[in-house]
């Protein structure tokens, strides 16, 4: 349980549902009033693949296209065992699904799209 407490102390994370407009379309990060928005794009990139932010700044990831994407923390493998990085997130992005995070500890927080990692769809949040 102590390890879980340390992990939760690193970030504040939310996977949410974006509000819908009258056409049934999600409005993405707009309703969360983030400090930064990172968009997953149909060309298999994040529009801000490297982002440097301050402590407790709100970052919101949304899908700006029609291809399925996710925000998934990179995993390291040691002696055949998978270990999470400093943060634990695996959220699918869609017209109605967003991921919001704020970090309470400085460091580098790498992530990828679980569907397109092989195509190089990766990013890193640098918290300074």
ABEGO torsion letter per residue (X at the ends): XAAAAAAAAABBBBBBBBBBBAAGBBAEAAAAGBABBBBBBAAGBBABABBBBBBGBBBBBBBABABBBBBBBBBBBBGGBBBBBABBBBBBBBAABBBBBBBABBEBBBBBBAAAAAAGBBBBBBBX
